[in-house]
Amino acid sequence: MTRADVLVVGAGLGGLAFAQDAARAGLRVALLDKARGVSGRAATRRVTLPDGPEVRLDHGARFFTARSDRARTLAESGVRDGWNAVWTRGVARWQAGQVTPPDDGHPRYAPPAGMSALGRTLARGLDVSTGVTVTSLSRLDAAQGGWRVHSREGQSWDGARLILNVPAPQLLALLGTLDPGSPDAVPAVLHGHDSEGAAWQAGPVTYDPCWAAGVILRHDVPAHWRALRPEHPVLEWIAREHTKRPDGAPPALTLHATPAWSRANLERTPEQVLPDLLVAAQDILGPLDVAQAFAHRWRYSIPAVTAPGPCHWDAALGLGWCGDWFTPDPHGPRVESALLSGWALARRVTGTD
């Protein structure tokens, strides 16, 4: 078993941002993720049509912004290198059948190959194992030091330090495996350390869920906008996905349901919710000529209540966590906040903060 200097559970954007900087500082970093690829909720679904064309739909994160200097550097260098692009500078609004054109505002970036291209860019050169579901953690004895993580697949990995880049409820569940059966909400191994208070701060973090749909059309809708925010009881977001892609891409939409509707329908199946989402879209857009469609549930979509600060690092335990559920700046949870959280944690771990 190869021992890493840092084990990272979760190859979402926060974990990748951390790992990139930690590796650049000379640390051996190993990332583990349960999904088939990297990027977390910055996900792109690929659908191949019967007549051959491939359609890409960003059914998770819609775009990303770049308010901070470092995020702006990443975004603009991506534009120059060809993997990134400015998608739109505003979002139109719909209310009672009327569309308000978007104001010309700050750029929203969306890679032409899909939002997952952002994660793949950050993952270049990193040691990433996908399809690994971490189910428990253990602290190694004093002689060995460090951490061991165990997977559902029966594998284990060791690391001198452990970083968790997972939603707050999953973080608490993993920490709970350190002290199984304990009546205390915080495992005993954390008592007296900085991580004890940080674990308590993760407890109040909550998320809005989101039912998403990808819709491939035979004919485009009659619209000039690229993204639309409807004031509607079912849908809060509609994007014309093909406007992110190279010219000639088949017309396609992504639909995001409101938090309230998603929560009320959370335990239904994709097959059950998809017709409702399509009816809502036609209520806004008119008849749709649908070629293919799918629905996807994001149980942990956007943090509704966040934890203070940019990240957590406990040097004594060699334990930390990051993610978009922290508050690295005042602009709210989004793709950029995940990046900022990961970069902040890397500075603390490498001593460059």
SULNOR-V681047 format. One record per backbone hydrogen bond with DSSP energy under -0.5 kcal/mol. CO is the residue of the C=O (numbers start at 1). NH is the residue of the N-H. Records with the same first field share a line. If there is no record, write none. Layout:
BEGIN
CO = NH / NH
END
This chain:
BEGIN
2 = 4 / 158
4 = 160
5 = 161
6 = 30
7 = 9 / 163
8 = 10 / 32
9 = 165
11 = 39
12 = 16
13 = 17
14 = 18
15 = 19
16 = 20
17 = 21
18 = 22
19 = 23
20 = 24
21 = 25
22 = 27
23 = 26
27 = 29
28 = 5 / 6
29 = 127
30 = 8
31 = 129
32 = 10
33 = 131 / 132
35 = 131
39 = 13 / 42
41 = 43 / 61
43 = 60
45 = 47 / 57
47 = 49 / 55
49 = 52
53 = 49
55 = 47
57 = 45 / 59
64 = 109
68 = 72
69 = 73
70 = 74
71 = 75
72 = 76
73 = 77
74 = 78
75 = 79
76 = 80
77 = 81
78 = 82 / 83 / 84
85 = 87 / 110
88 = 108
89 = 105
92 = 229
93 = 100
94 = 231
95 = 98
98 = 95 / 100
99 = 101
100 = 93
103 = 105
107 = 109
108 = 87 / 88
109 = 64
111 = 114
114 = 117
115 = 118 / 119
116 = 120
117 = 121
118 = 122
119 = 123
121 = 124
123 = 126
126 = 128
127 = 31
128 = 130
129 = 33
131 = 133
132 = 134
133 = 152
136 = 150
138 = 148
141 = 145
146 = 140
147 = 159
148 = 138
149 = 157
150 = 135 / 136
151 = 154
155 = 151
157 = 149
158 = 4
159 = 147
161 = 7
162 = 320
163 = 9 / 165
164 = 322
167 = 170 / 171
168 = 172
169 = 173
170 = 174
171 = 175
172 = 176
173 = 177
174 = 177
175 = 178
176 = 179
177 = 180
179 = 182
187 = 190 / 191
188 = 191
190 = 193 / 196
193 = 196 / 197
194 = 198
195 = 199
196 = 200
197 = 201
198 = 202
199 = 203
200 = 203 / 204
202 = 205
206 = 304 / 305
208 = 301 / 302
210 = 212 / 298
211 = 257
212 = 296
213 = 255
214 = 294
215 = 217 / 253
216 = 291 / 292
221 = 223
226 = 240
227 = 92
228 = 230 / 238
229 = 94
230 = 232
234 = 258
235 = 232
237 = 256
238 = 228
239 = 241 / 254
240 = 243
241 = 244
242 = 245
246 = 249
251 = 217
252 = 241 / 242
253 = 215
254 = 239
255 = 213
256 = 236 / 237
258 = 262
259 = 263
260 = 264
261 = 265
263 = 266
265 = 268
269 = 272 / 273
270 = 274
271 = 275
273 = 277
274 = 278
275 = 279
276 = 280
277 = 281
278 = 282
279 = 283
280 = 284
281 = 285
282 = 286
288 = 290
289 = 218 / 219
292 = 216
294 = 214
296 = 212 / 298
297 = 299
298 = 210
299 = 301
302 = 208
305 = 206
309 = 327
312 = 321
313 = 315
314 = 318 / 319
318 = 162
319 = 314
320 = 164
321 = 312
323 = 326
325 = 307
329 = 332
334 = 338
335 = 338 / 339
336 = 340
337 = 341
338 = 342
339 = 343
340 = 344
341 = 345
342 = 346
343 = 347
344 = 348
345 = 349
346 = 350
347 = 351 / 352 / 353
END
